[in-house]
Amino acid sequence: MLSLFILVCAIAAIGIFLFQLVKAKRSGTLSEYLRDFLVIFLGLLMTAGILFIAIRLIPRIFF
């Protein structure tokens, strides 16, 4: 059930992203939109990397 919820949310997010991308292309702000998306993506990637490293190191430090 949780997997289905995540799938629906992901499909909705991709749809919204594509809609915003087309809208930004028409209004001429595509480069700004892609820049903002890249900053958000890199922030999420860095957060995931930090969490992954923390999860791998905490058991070694404390246990």
N, CA, C and O atoms as a GROMACS GRO file, in nm:
protein
  252
    1MET      N    1   0.082  -0.119   0.000
    1MET     CA    2   0.000   0.000   0.000
    1MET      C    3   0.087   0.127   0.000
    1MET      O    4   0.057   0.223  -0.070
    2LEU      N    5   0.193   0.125   0.079
    2LEU     CA    6   0.284   0.239   0.085
    2LEU      C    7   0.353   0.259  -0.051
    2LEU      O    8   0.374   0.372  -0.095
    3SER      N    9   0.389   0.149  -0.115
    3SER     CA   10   0.454   0.158  -0.246
    3SER      C   11   0.361   0.223  -0.349
    3SER      O   12   0.406   0.301  -0.433
    4LEU      N   13   0.235   0.190  -0.342
    4LEU     CA   14   0.138   0.249  -0.435
    4LEU      C   15   0.124   0.399  -0.410
    4LEU      O   16   0.115   0.477  -0.505
    5PHE      N   17   0.122   0.439  -0.284
    5PHE     CA   18   0.114   0.581  -0.249
    5PHE      C   19   0.236   0.657  -0.300
    5PHE      O   20   0.223   0.766  -0.355
    6ILE      N   21   0.354   0.599  -0.282
    6ILE     CA   22   0.478   0.662  -0.329
    6ILE      C   23   0.477   0.672  -0.481
    6ILE      O   24   0.520   0.773  -0.536
    7LEU      N   25   0.428   0.569  -0.549
    7LEU     CA   26   0.420   0.570  -0.695
    7LEU      C   27   0.327   0.680  -0.744
    7LEU      O   28   0.360   0.752  -0.839
    8VAL      N   29   0.211   0.694  -0.682
    8VAL     CA   30   0.116   0.797  -0.722
    8VAL      C   31   0.174   0.937  -0.699
    8VAL      O   32   0.160   1.026  -0.783
    9CYS      N   33   0.239   0.956  -0.584
    9CYS     CA   34   0.301   1.085  -0.555
    9CYS      C   35   0.413   1.117  -0.655
    9CYS      O   36   0.426   1.232  -0.699
   10ALA      N   37   0.492   1.017  -0.691
   10ALA     CA   38   0.601   1.039  -0.786
   10ALA      C   39   0.546   1.075  -0.925
   10ALA      O   40   0.599   1.164  -0.991
   11ILE      N   41   0.442   1.005  -0.967
   11ILE     CA   42   0.382   1.035  -1.098
   11ILE      C   43   0.322   1.175  -1.098
   11ILE      O   44   0.335   1.248  -1.196
   12ALA      N   45   0.257   1.213  -0.988
   12ALA     CA   46   0.201   1.348  -0.979
   12ALA      C   47   0.311   1.454  -0.982
   12ALA      O   48   0.297   1.557  -1.048
   13ALA      N   49   0.420   1.428  -0.912
   13ALA     CA   50   0.531   1.524  -0.910
   13ALA      C   51   0.594   1.538  -1.048
   13ALA      O   52   0.629   1.649  -1.089
   14ILE      N   53   0.611   1.428  -1.119
   14ILE     CA   54   0.667   1.434  -1.255
   14ILE      C   55   0.573   1.510  -1.348
   14ILE      O   56   0.618   1.589  -1.430
   15GLY      N   57   0.443   1.486  -1.334
   15GLY     CA   58   0.346   1.558  -1.416
   15GLY      C   59   0.349   1.708  -1.390
   15GLY      O   60   0.347   1.788  -1.484
   16ILE      N   61   0.353   1.746  -1.264
   16ILE     CA   62   0.360   1.888  -1.229
   16ILE      C   63   0.489   1.949  -1.281
   16ILE      O   64   0.489   2.061  -1.333
   17PHE      N   65   0.600   1.876  -1.268
   17PHE     CA   66   0.728   1.925  -1.318
   17PHE      C   67   0.723   1.948  -1.470
   17PHE      O   68   0.769   2.052  -1.518
   18LEU      N   69   0.669   1.854  -1.544
   18LEU     CA   70   0.660   1.870  -1.690
   18LEU      C   71   0.569   1.987  -1.727
   18LEU      O   72   0.599   2.061  -1.821
   19PHE      N   73   0.458   2.003  -1.655
   19PHE     CA   74   0.368   2.114  -1.682
   19PHE      C   75   0.437   2.248  -1.657
   19PHE      O   76   0.426   2.340  -1.738
   20GLN      N   77   0.510   2.258  -1.546
   20GLN     CA   78   0.583   2.381  -1.515
   20GLN      C   79   0.694   2.407  -1.618
   20GLN      O   80   0.721   2.522  -1.654
   21LEU      N   81   0.757   2.300  -1.664
   21LEU     CA   82   0.863   2.312  -1.764
   21LEU      C   83   0.809   2.370  -1.895
   21LEU      O   84   0.871   2.459  -1.954
   22VAL      N   85   0.695   2.321  -1.940
   22VAL     CA   86   0.634   2.373  -2.062
   22VAL      C   87   0.590   2.518  -2.041
   22VAL      O   88   0.608   2.601  -2.130
   23LYS      N   89   0.534   2.548  -1.926
   23LYS     CA   90   0.490   2.685  -1.897
   23LYS      C   91   0.609   2.781  -1.892
   23LYS      O   92   0.599   2.894  -1.940
   24ALA      N   93   0.721   2.736  -1.834
   24ALA     CA   94   0.840   2.821  -1.826
   24ALA      C   95   0.901   2.842  -1.965
   24ALA      O   96   0.954   2.950  -1.994
   25LYS      N   97   0.893   2.741  -2.049
   25LYS     CA   98   0.948   2.755  -2.184
   25LYS      C   99   0.869   2.858  -2.264
   25LYS      O  100   0.926   2.936  -2.340
   26ARG      N  101   0.738   2.859  -2.246
   26ARG     CA  102   0.655   2.956  -2.318
   26ARG      C  103   0.679   3.099  -2.270
   26ARG      O  104   0.674   3.193  -2.349
   27SER      N  105   0.704   3.115  -2.141
   27SER     CA  106   0.721   3.250  -2.087
   27SER      C  107   0.866   3.298  -2.093
   27SER      O  108   0.894   3.413  -2.060
   28GLY      N  109   0.958   3.212  -2.134
   28GLY     CA  110   1.098   3.252  -2.151
   28GLY      C  111   1.181   3.244  -2.025
   28GLY      O  112   1.291   3.299  -2.021
   29THR      N  113   1.132   3.178  -1.920
   29THR     CA  114   1.208   3.167  -1.796
   29THR      C  115   1.258   3.025  -1.775
   29THR      O  116   1.273   2.980  -1.661
   30LEU      N  117   1.285   2.954  -1.883
   30LEU     CA  118   1.327   2.815  -1.874
   30LEU      C  119   1.460   2.800  -1.803
   30LEU      O  120   1.476   2.709  -1.721
   31SER      N  121   1.556   2.886  -1.831
   31SER     CA  122   1.688   2.873  -1.769
   31SER      C  123   1.679   2.897  -1.618
   31SER      O  124   1.747   2.828  -1.541
   32GLU      N  125   1.597   2.992  -1.575
   32GLU     CA  126   1.580   3.016  -1.431
   32GLU      C  127   1.513   2.896  -1.364
   32GLU      O  128   1.551   2.857  -1.254
   33TYR      N  129   1.414   2.839  -1.431
   33TYR     CA  130   1.344   2.724  -1.374
   33TYR      C  131   1.438   2.604  -1.362
   33TYR      O  132   1.438   2.535  -1.260
   34LEU      N  133   1.516   2.580  -1.466
   34LEU     CA  134   1.610   2.467  -1.462
   34LEU      C  135   1.719   2.491  -1.358
   34LEU      O  136   1.764   2.396  -1.294
   35ARG      N  137   1.762   2.615  -1.339
   35ARG     CA  138   1.861   2.646  -1.236
   35ARG      C  139   1.806   2.617  -1.097
   35ARG      O  140   1.873   2.556  -1.014
   36ASP      N  141   1.683   2.661  -1.073
   36ASP     CA  142   1.620   2.634  -0.943
   36ASP      C  143   1.602   2.485  -0.920
   36ASP      O  144   1.624   2.436  -0.810
   37PHE      N  145   1.561   2.414  -1.023
   37PHE     CA  146   1.544   2.269  -1.012
   37PHE      C  147   1.676   2.201  -0.981
   37PHE      O  148   1.681   2.108  -0.901
   38LEU      N  149   1.783   2.245  -1.045
   38LEU     CA  150   1.915   2.186  -1.021
   38LEU      C  151   1.961   2.211  -0.878
   38LEU      O  152   2.019   2.122  -0.815
   39VAL      N  153   1.937   2.330  -0.825
   39VAL     CA  154   1.975   2.361  -0.687
   39VAL      C  155   1.898   2.271  -0.589
   39VAL      O  156   1.956   2.218  -0.495
   40ILE      N  157   1.768   2.256  -0.613
   40ILE     CA  158   1.688   2.170  -0.526
   40ILE      C  159   1.735   2.025  -0.536
   40ILE      O  160   1.747   1.957  -0.435
   41PHE      N  161   1.761   1.978  -0.657
   41PHE     CA  162   1.807   1.840  -0.678
   41PHE      C  163   1.941   1.816  -0.609
   41PHE      O  164   1.959   1.713  -0.544
   42LEU      N  165   2.034   1.909  -0.623
   42LEU     CA  166   2.164   1.893  -0.558
   42LEU      C  167   2.151   1.896  -0.405
   42LEU      O  168   2.222   1.823  -0.335
   43GLY      N  169   2.063   1.979  -0.354
   43GLY     CA  170   2.038   1.982  -0.209
   43GLY      C  171   1.983   1.850  -0.158
   43GLY      O  172   2.026   1.800  -0.054
   44LEU      N  173   1.887   1.792  -0.232
   44LEU     CA  174   1.834   1.662  -0.193
   44LEU      C  175   1.939   1.553  -0.203
   44LEU      O  176   1.946   1.465  -0.118
   45LEU      N  177   2.022   1.559  -0.306
   45LEU     CA  178   2.127   1.460  -0.323
   45LEU      C  179   2.230   1.469  -0.210
   45LEU      O  180   2.274   1.367  -0.158
   46MET      N  181   2.267   1.590  -0.173
   46MET     CA  182   2.362   1.607  -0.062
   46MET      C  183   2.301   1.559   0.070
   46MET      O  184   2.370   1.497   0.151
   47THR      N  185   2.173   1.588   0.093
   47THR     CA  186   2.107   1.541   0.214
   47THR      C  187   2.103   1.389   0.219
   47THR      O  188   2.129   1.330   0.324
   48ALA      N  189   2.072   1.326   0.107
   48ALA     CA  190   2.070   1.180   0.103
   48ALA      C  191   2.209   1.123   0.128
   48ALA      O  192   2.223   1.023   0.197
   49GLY      N  193   2.310   1.186   0.072
   49GLY     CA  194   2.447   1.140   0.094
   49GLY      C  195   2.490   1.152   0.239
   49GLY      O  196   2.553   1.061   0.293
   50ILE      N  197   2.456   1.263   0.302
   50ILE     CA  198   2.490   1.282   0.443
   50ILE      C  199   2.417   1.181   0.530
   50ILE      O  200   2.476   1.124   0.622
   51LEU      N  201   2.288   1.158   0.503
   51LEU     CA  202   2.213   1.060   0.580
   51LEU      C  203   2.270   0.920   0.560
   51LEU      O  204   2.279   0.843   0.656
   52PHE      N  205   2.309   0.886   0.439
   52PHE     CA  206   2.367   0.754   0.412
   52PHE      C  207   2.497   0.735   0.489
   52PHE      O  208   2.519   0.631   0.551
   53ILE      N  209   2.582   0.836   0.486
   53ILE     CA  210   2.709   0.828   0.560
   53ILE      C  211   2.684   0.818   0.710
   53ILE      O  212   2.749   0.740   0.779
   54ALA      N  213   2.589   0.898   0.761
   54ALA     CA  214   2.558   0.895   0.904
   54ALA      C  215   2.504   0.759   0.946
   54ALA      O  216   2.541   0.707   1.051
   55ILE      N  217   2.417   0.701   0.865
   55ILE     CA  218   2.360   0.570   0.898
   55ILE      C  219   2.469   0.463   0.897
   55ILE      O  220   2.464   0.370   0.976
   56ARG      N  221   2.566   0.475   0.808
   56ARG     CA  222   2.674   0.377   0.802
   56ARG      C  223   2.774   0.395   0.917
   56ARG      O  224   2.832   0.296   0.962
   57LEU      N  225   2.795   0.518   0.964
   57LEU     CA  226   2.895   0.544   1.068
   57LEU      C  227   2.843   0.529   1.210
   57LEU      O  228   2.919   0.489   1.299
   58ILE      N  229   2.717   0.560   1.235
   58ILE     CA  230   2.665   0.556   1.372
   58ILE      C  231   2.681   0.417   1.436
   58ILE      O  232   2.725   0.410   1.550
   59PRO      N  233   2.647   0.308   1.369
   59PRO     CA  234   2.667   0.177   1.433
   59PRO      C  235   2.815   0.149   1.463
   59PRO      O  236   2.845   0.083   1.563
   60ARG      N  237   2.906   0.195   1.381
   60ARG     CA  238   3.048   0.171   1.405
   60ARG      C  239   3.101   0.252   1.523
   60ARG      O  240   3.192   0.208   1.593
   61ILE      N  241   3.046   0.370   1.544
   61ILE     CA  242   3.094   0.457   1.652
   61ILE      C  243   3.037   0.413   1.787
   61ILE      O  244   3.110   0.406   1.886
   62PHE      N  245   2.908   0.384   1.791
   62PHE     CA  246   2.842   0.360   1.919
   62PHE      C  247   2.829   0.213   1.958
   62PHE      O  248   2.807   0.183   2.075
   63PHE      N  249   2.841   0.122   1.864
   63PHE     CA  250   2.819  -0.020   1.897
   63PHE      C  251   2.939  -0.103   1.870
   63PHE      O  252   2.936  -0.224   1.893
   0.00000   0.00000   0.00000
